[in-house]
């Protein structure tokens, strides 16, 4: 023991009188908890109902109630909350999007905030996530999270999902990754994630690309380096343009397309197969394109790369018809991108380049 005495004496001298030698180790091993701000918008994660019934009402629990229901969260992060809305996510609209965007920017400006978590209903969660990914620079992690079961369910998944989201938002490894989605122990990129089941807790997937990470331990694990972010778009003050979505099916007529697309600034065709259209629907699309209304082909299946067709694809290729290839974006996400892009005039070639970057890189 004598050989350690000088070292212990030196440690005592460096630490100062009255401070035990183990205190420095404790301070190093337990750095201050990082601050995560929770912005709540409602959804099933804030739902309430009978534990004996599958029925419930979304958006009943406040953000304070959500945070209070997180066991051991005080050991994970310092968490504050703000109620942005308390709605079923089917009621998500531009007004709430704008408020949410503004409050995220406020969190970016607060040096005490390390990351932001947004609680959201799962029905339109992927749309809000994709919209924010097009508007926000990757200054701090922004994690969207929801649940498939309400807070009153016997095996509610909301608290675990929310703790996982806070872990991701506060993790140093999440820096530079921008907007993400966390559901069922899994981390997704907003461009590729989509809801694939209406009941099961493993409802979200990224069929074309797979998840980008997992949260199975206190610290999240990412599978790959940070990927290139899509070009950022601004959110202007004017109301966003109306974009119509036409679901293509057997027997769809030109009049069906015209009626749905009436007064729209742009149109998304949720096509069959690889974004295919009927002969009759294609005629209406030609008319729209001739009037300068952008028309984007996407896949009604929800995933798959819809690349631009050329003359070798036949007489009804994108160049001849005047359509834009939606690449890997679902019809709902293609609508988000076109809606933001058309805040200012853009050529068909410029729009195609935007879809190539946001929907394929």
Secondary structure, 3 states (H helix, E strand, C coil): CHHHHHHHHHHHHHHCCCCCCHHHHHHHHCCCCCEEEEEEEECHHHCEECCCCCCEECCCCCHHHHHHCCCCHHHCCEEEEEEEEEECHHHCCHHHHHHHHHHHHHHHHCCCEEEEEEECCCCCHHHHHHHHHHHCCCCCEEEEECCCCCCCCCCCCHHHHHHHHHHHHHCHHHCCCCEEEEECCEEEECCCCEECCCCCCCCEECCCCCCCEECCCCCCEECCCCCCCCCCCCCCCCCCCCEEEEECCCCCCHHHHHHHHCCCCEEEEEEECCCECCHHHHHHHHHHHHCCCEEEEEECCCCCCECCCCHHHCCCCHHHHCCEECECCCHHHHHHHHHHHCCCCCCHHHHHHHHHHHHHC
